[in-house]
Amino acid sequence: MSEKLDAAAQSLVAAQDVLRQARKRLAAASCPEDPPILRRHDSPEVAEALDAHGELLQGRRVVGAGISTRRKGGVDTGEPSVTVYVTRKVTPRTLARNGEPLLPGSITVDDRNVVVDVVEFGQLRRLVACGSSVGVARGSRRSWGTLGVVARDNTSQAPVALTAMHVFDRLGFAPGEAVDVFCPRHGEPDARMLGRFDRGTLSGVDAARVSFLDPSAAEFLIMGIGPIRGWRPLVDPADRNLPVQLYGARSGYRRGTIHTVEAHLAQEGLDPCFYAAIECDEGDSGAALVDDDGYVLGTLVGRATSLNVRVFSPIGLVLRKMLCDL
């Protein structure tokens, strides 16, 4: 091996170590009250365009918008853009015939043009189904999901289990209502009562938590992944294409990459959220997405029906809403 090649390899190893240490510091400095997604853009005008000119990106077909890079023919060009997600892409002629506005091709911020990239998203399909590992005794055959991760209540420090709210097959719970939760799902030969629903919301995030019937049964690890080191917020653009992993009750262990660090699907009650290119199925909702350093990044909500991505709630916001921490 040449000295030049050896030096380059050593530089790569050193850079990877610096990155791991930076993620460790980020996790140590974070708390649920902090922003769940951090922006550190070389092109701040992209974020400014989304924040200041969101009204230009509205329309009947618009699902939401985010900050990403422009894609042509499925290839990432690396050009920063405001990405608008629509249920279905149609021609300008069809829009005109239906009386719908044409989305702008760019937005001007401080005399600089920011590209607007329109991407077909389809609709959000929440990933729940019969055969998952956590659910209630009575519910539809689709009201099952994945126990994502174990956290601790901010006040009592008691362990609580986190999953997705929609796996309970309802929009909310009456004050004081007791709902038994089983893991594995009710009806399985080894099903046992895990605890009772404690808190949940579909506002901003899709998240719920369960108090343990037996706190000593709580395991602070994820099947197929092992113990977690904690959690951290996502950083845009540093976490784009970051390798990630999860374990879903239906799909088992899966690996993928971060696709979009920041998106806003307010119409779906997910504001903000992020996307990952990772294969998982119905029954995996609530699964925790973890980076290779062992930090939880978010919990699975569902998938886009047209764009091949899965949608996640950022863990910092989940913890804030669920009044707990890792």
Secondary structure, DSSP 8 states (H G I E B T S, - for coil): --HHHHHHHHHHHHHHHHHHHHHHHHHHH--TTS-SEEE--S-HHHHHHHHH-GGGG--TTEEEEEEEEEEETTEEEEEEEEEEEESS---HHHHHHTT-----SEEEETTEEEEEEEEE---EEE---TT-SEEESSS-TT-EE---EEEEETTT--EEEEE-GGGGSSS---TT---EEESS-TTSTT--EEEEEEEEE-SSS-EEEEEESSGGG--SEETTTEE--EE--EEETTTTT-EEEEEETTTEEEEEEEEEEEEEEGGGTEEEEEEEEE---TT-TT-EEEETTSEEEEEEEEEESSSS-EEEEEHHHHHHHHTEE-
